[in-house]
Amino acid sequence: MDPAGLSAIDLALAALAAVAAGAMNALAGGGTLITFPTLVALGLPPVAANVTNTLAVAPGALGGMLAQRRQLAGQGKRLARLTPIALLGGLTGGFLLLHTDEALFRRLVPWLILAASAILAVQEPLRALLLRRLAVPPAAAGERHGHDHSEGLATAAVFAASIYGGYFGAGLGVILLASLGLVLHDSLSRLNATKQAIGFLANLAAAVLFGLDGPVHWPAALVMAIGAIAGGTIGGHLAGRVRASTLRRVVVSIGLVVGLVYLIRG
């Protein structure tokens, strides 16, 4: 794509949206519901906007994973099994996106945004459900068989979620945490760390594919990556001072409005 397609003011607006998204991801999640519509509003075609956004947010996902590296200790076998699955799923989703007709993806956009908004809206009830479930120890009888069965279900769930992550990705963290929490029995903090690692890997696989063979607007991707990292840092400092639930409601509201506008405009 011609770098001149976005002006300096457009790039500044994209960077500011990425700062807001980075802070949102650090505090409550759902940052893509800010950056993706911004890129489309600035004139990028939906597929190019999605590809550029994925490349821009990938570095921030690494920060989230590193921040929880202590909780990944002792999960070597699980990660060894799920890592190739997440990478393959991310590549599959990215491949599907690059081979989706622009007109078809444009029609899918409002539904993807509305679905992501709904996923984000149920994040807290899901988290409460997982806390209750994980507080109950598994039955001693047949525990090992159940463990093996659950790990197999986790593999299938991660693959499906990673495909979605490579294709669009908004709300991926909520989907992963819910999937892992419903089929695995582990502490929520450890599963959250697993979710961060898997989400980063799925996004990384798609980002590499997009970087090699995708309609990336590189100037926008660069300034947004810097903005997302800065926003993540800001969000980290604001953690505990700002109610994540309030911010989540704001992002969900934005997503619903944007999705409905896209749906009405057709």
Backbone torsions as a table, in degrees:
resi	resn	phi	psi	omega
1	MET	NA	142.8	179.8
2	ASP	-65.7	119.9	179.9
3	PRO	-57.0	-24.9	-179.0
4	ALA	-73.3	-3.4	-179.4
5	GLY	-63.1	-24.6	176.9
6	LEU	-119.6	134.6	178.9
7	SER	-78.7	174.6	177.5
8	ALA	-62.6	-37.1	177.8
9	ILE	-66.5	-41.2	177.4
10	ASP	-59.2	-44.5	-179.8
11	LEU	-64.9	-36.8	177.6
12	ALA	-64.9	-40.0	178.0
13	LEU	-66.0	-39.9	178.0
14	ALA	-63.2	-40.7	179.2
15	ALA	-64.9	-41.9	178.7
16	LEU	-64.0	-39.6	177.1
17	ALA	-62.7	-37.6	179.5
18	ALA	-68.5	-36.5	175.3
19	VAL	-60.4	-47.4	178.7
20	ALA	-62.0	-41.8	-179.3
21	ALA	-66.9	-40.3	178.5
22	GLY	-62.6	-41.7	177.1
23	ALA	-65.8	-40.6	179.2
24	MET	-63.2	-43.7	179.8
25	ASN	-61.9	-36.9	179.9
26	ALA	-71.1	-30.4	-174.2
27	LEU	-98.2	-40.6	-171.6
28	ALA	-144.7	-15.7	-177.1
29	GLY	89.9	169.6	176.2
30	GLY	89.9	16.2	-177.8
31	GLY	-60.2	-30.9	-179.6
32	THR	-62.5	-26.7	178.2
33	LEU	-69.2	-9.1	174.7
34	ILE	-100.1	-48.2	-173.0
35	THR	-73.3	-42.7	-177.3
36	PHE	-62.3	-51.3	177.3
37	PRO	-60.5	-32.2	178.5
38	THR	-62.6	-45.5	179.6
39	LEU	-64.0	-39.4	177.7
40	VAL	-65.6	-41.7	179.7
41	ALA	-64.2	-29.8	179.6
42	LEU	-79.4	-6.0	173.4
43	GLY	114.7	-1.6	177.9
44	LEU	-75.5	140.0	173.1
45	PRO	-60.3	150.8	-174.5
46	PRO	-53.9	-44.5	-179.2
47	VAL	-63.9	-45.1	179.0
48	ALA	-63.3	-38.5	178.3
49	ALA	-63.8	-42.0	-179.2
50	ASN	-67.5	-42.9	179.1
51	VAL	-62.8	-47.5	-179.6
52	THR	-62.5	-41.3	179.8
53	ASN	-63.2	-42.3	179.6
54	THR	-60.1	-43.9	178.6
55	LEU	-64.2	-36.3	-176.1
56	ALA	-70.9	-37.1	-174.0
57	VAL	-89.2	-12.3	-177.7
58	ALA	-56.9	-43.9	179.7
59	PRO	-60.8	-36.0	179.4
60	GLY	-64.8	-33.6	178.2
61	ALA	-65.0	-33.3	177.1
62	LEU	-63.2	-41.4	179.0
63	GLY	-61.0	-40.3	178.5
64	GLY	-64.1	-36.9	179.2
65	MET	-68.8	-45.3	-178.7
66	LEU	-64.9	-32.7	-179.5
67	ALA	-64.1	-22.4	-177.8
68	GLN	-116.6	26.1	-175.7
69	ARG	-63.4	-28.3	178.8
70	ARG	-63.8	-35.2	-179.5
71	GLN	-74.2	-11.9	177.6
72	LEU	-84.6	-11.7	179.4
73	ALA	-61.0	133.9	-179.7
74	GLY	85.7	1.4	179.8
75	GLN	-108.5	23.4	-175.7
76	GLY	-57.2	-47.7	-178.1
77	LYS	-64.6	-42.0	179.2
78	ARG	-62.2	-45.7	-179.0
79	LEU	-68.2	-35.2	178.1
80	ALA	-62.3	-34.1	179.6
81	ARG	-80.2	-39.2	-173.4
82	LEU	-85.3	-22.5	-178.3
83	THR	-59.0	-54.1	178.7
84	PRO	-62.2	-31.2	178.3
85	ILE	-65.8	-43.8	179.1
86	ALA	-65.3	-41.8	178.8
87	LEU	-64.1	-44.6	179.5
88	LEU	-64.8	-41.9	178.3
89	GLY	-63.0	-43.8	178.2
90	GLY	-62.2	-41.6	177.4
91	LEU	-64.4	-40.7	179.7
92	THR	-63.3	-46.2	178.6
93	GLY	-62.5	-42.1	178.0
94	GLY	-63.6	-41.4	178.1
95	PHE	-61.7	-43.6	179.4
96	LEU	-62.5	-39.4	179.6
97	LEU	-63.9	-47.2	-177.9
98	LEU	-64.9	-20.5	-179.6
99	HIS	-108.8	16.6	173.1
100	THR	-93.2	129.8	178.0
101	ASP	-57.8	138.2	-177.0
102	GLU	-57.1	-41.4	-179.5
103	ALA	-65.5	-39.7	178.7
104	LEU	-66.0	-44.1	-179.8
105	PHE	-64.2	-36.2	177.6
106	ARG	-60.7	-37.8	178.1
107	ARG	-72.5	-28.3	179.8
108	LEU	-78.6	-25.2	-172.9
109	VAL	-52.1	-50.9	-178.4
110	PRO	-60.3	-37.3	-179.8
111	TRP	-69.9	-37.5	177.3
112	LEU	-64.5	-42.5	179.9
113	ILE	-67.0	-43.2	179.7
114	LEU	-65.7	-39.5	178.4
115	ALA	-65.2	-42.8	178.8
116	ALA	-63.3	-38.2	178.3
117	SER	-64.2	-41.8	178.9
118	ALA	-64.7	-40.9	178.6
119	ILE	-60.9	-44.6	180.0
120	LEU	-65.9	-34.8	-178.2
121	ALA	-64.8	-31.4	-177.5
122	VAL	-95.8	11.2	-177.0
123	GLN	-59.6	-47.1	-177.3
124	GLU	-67.5	-45.4	175.0
125	PRO	-58.8	-38.4	177.8
126	LEU	-64.8	-41.8	179.8
127	ARG	-62.8	-42.0	178.1
128	ALA	-62.9	-40.5	178.1
129	LEU	-62.2	-43.3	-179.6
130	LEU	-66.6	-38.2	178.5
131	LEU	-61.9	-41.1	178.5
132	ARG	-67.6	-41.7	-177.9
133	ARG	-66.7	-45.4	-175.4
134	LEU	-75.0	-13.1	177.0
135	ALA	-77.6	-14.7	-179.4
136	VAL	-95.5	119.5	-178.9
137	PRO	-68.2	146.9	178.4
138	PRO	-67.4	153.3	178.4
139	ALA	-63.4	140.9	-178.3
140	ALA	-65.7	-37.2	-177.7
141	ALA	-71.7	129.3	177.1
142	GLY	68.9	19.4	-175.6
143	GLU	-63.6	-40.3	-176.6
144	ARG	-67.0	-42.2	178.6
145	HIS	-63.2	-42.3	178.7
146	GLY	-63.4	-36.5	178.9
147	HIS	-62.8	-47.4	-179.9
148	ASP	-61.9	-42.8	-179.9
149	HIS	-63.4	-41.5	-179.1
150	SER	-66.0	-40.3	178.8
151	GLU	-63.7	-36.3	176.9
152	GLY	-65.8	-41.3	176.5
153	LEU	-64.0	-37.6	178.8
154	ALA	-62.3	-38.7	179.3
155	THR	-61.7	-45.6	179.4
156	ALA	-64.6	-41.9	-179.1
157	ALA	-65.4	-40.6	179.3
158	VAL	-64.7	-40.2	-179.9
159	PHE	-62.9	-46.9	-180.0
160	ALA	-63.1	-44.6	-179.5
161	ALA	-65.7	-37.0	-179.1
162	SER	-68.1	-33.2	174.6
163	ILE	-61.5	-46.0	176.7
164	TYR	-60.4	-42.0	-179.8
165	GLY	-60.2	-41.8	178.9
166	GLY	-70.8	-27.6	-176.9
167	TYR	-83.6	-44.5	-179.4
168	PHE	-137.8	-61.2	166.8
169	GLY	98.9	-22.4	-178.7
170	ALA	-63.3	126.5	-178.0
171	GLY	84.4	8.4	-178.2
172	LEU	-58.5	-41.4	-178.5
173	GLY	-60.0	-39.8	179.3
174	VAL	-65.4	-44.2	-179.8
175	ILE	-61.5	-45.0	-178.2
176	LEU	-64.7	-46.9	-177.8
177	LEU	-63.6	-41.3	178.6
178	ALA	-63.8	-43.7	-178.8
179	SER	-63.9	-47.2	-179.1
180	LEU	-65.9	-41.3	-177.5
181	GLY	-68.2	-28.1	-178.2
182	LEU	-83.3	-22.1	-176.9
183	VAL	-113.0	-16.5	179.3
184	LEU	-113.3	153.6	176.5
185	HIS	-115.9	100.6	-178.5
186	ASP	-154.7	172.2	178.8
187	SER	-68.7	151.0	-178.5
188	LEU	-63.8	-35.4	-179.7
189	SER	-65.7	-39.3	178.2
190	ARG	-70.0	-39.9	178.1
191	LEU	-67.6	-34.1	177.4
192	ASN	-65.3	-38.8	176.6
193	ALA	-65.4	-40.9	176.5
194	THR	-60.5	-43.0	178.3
195	LYS	-59.3	-43.2	179.8
196	GLN	-61.8	-43.4	-179.0
197	ALA	-65.9	-45.1	-178.4
198	ILE	-65.8	-42.8	178.6
199	GLY	-61.1	-41.8	178.2
200	PHE	-63.0	-43.7	-178.1
201	LEU	-65.3	-42.4	178.5
202	ALA	-63.3	-44.2	178.3
203	ASN	-66.1	-38.5	-179.5
204	LEU	-63.9	-44.3	179.9
205	ALA	-60.5	-46.5	178.9
206	ALA	-64.9	-39.7	-178.7
207	ALA	-63.6	-41.8	178.2
208	VAL	-62.3	-45.1	178.8
209	LEU	-61.0	-44.2	179.8
210	PHE	-65.3	-38.0	179.5
211	GLY	-65.0	-32.2	-179.7
212	LEU	-83.6	-34.5	-171.9
213	ASP	-150.7	59.1	-179.4
214	GLY	-147.5	158.2	-179.9
215	PRO	-78.5	65.0	-175.5
216	VAL	-81.0	134.1	168.9
217	HIS	-92.8	94.9	-169.8
218	TRP	-62.7	-42.3	177.1
219	PRO	-58.7	-41.8	178.6
220	ALA	-66.0	-42.1	180.0
221	ALA	-61.0	-40.0	-178.3
222	LEU	-67.1	-51.1	-177.2
223	VAL	-67.6	-31.5	178.9
224	MET	-72.9	-35.3	177.0
225	ALA	-62.4	-43.7	177.6
226	ILE	-63.2	-43.3	179.0
227	GLY	-63.6	-40.1	-179.3
228	ALA	-65.4	-39.5	178.2
229	ILE	-65.1	-44.1	178.1
230	ALA	-62.6	-42.5	179.6
231	GLY	-64.5	-38.6	177.4
232	GLY	-62.1	-39.0	177.5
233	THR	-64.8	-43.5	178.1
234	ILE	-62.1	-45.1	179.4
235	GLY	-61.1	-37.4	178.2
236	GLY	-63.1	-37.7	179.1
237	HIS	-73.7	-26.7	-178.7
238	LEU	-86.4	-11.2	-178.9
239	ALA	-57.6	131.8	-177.9
240	GLY	92.7	-18.4	178.7
241	ARG	-102.1	-22.1	-177.5
242	VAL	-118.2	137.3	179.1
243	ARG	-74.4	114.5	-179.7
244	ALA	-61.9	-35.0	-178.7
245	SER	-63.1	-37.5	178.8
246	THR	-66.3	-45.5	178.4
247	LEU	-62.8	-38.7	179.9
248	ARG	-63.2	-40.3	178.5
249	ARG	-63.9	-36.8	178.3
250	VAL	-63.7	-47.1	-178.4
251	VAL	-65.4	-41.6	178.1
252	VAL	-60.7	-42.3	179.3
253	SER	-63.1	-43.1	177.7
254	ILE	-61.1	-45.2	-179.4
255	GLY	-61.8	-41.8	179.5
256	LEU	-64.5	-43.8	179.7
257	VAL	-63.8	-47.7	-179.2
258	VAL	-62.4	-44.9	179.9
259	GLY	-60.9	-42.7	180.0
260	LEU	-67.7	-38.4	177.4
261	VAL	-62.5	-46.8	178.2
262	TYR	-60.7	-38.5	-177.8
263	LEU	-67.1	-42.5	-179.5
264	ILE	-68.7	-40.1	-179.6
265	ARG	-70.5	-20.5	179.3
266	GLY	71.3	NA	NA
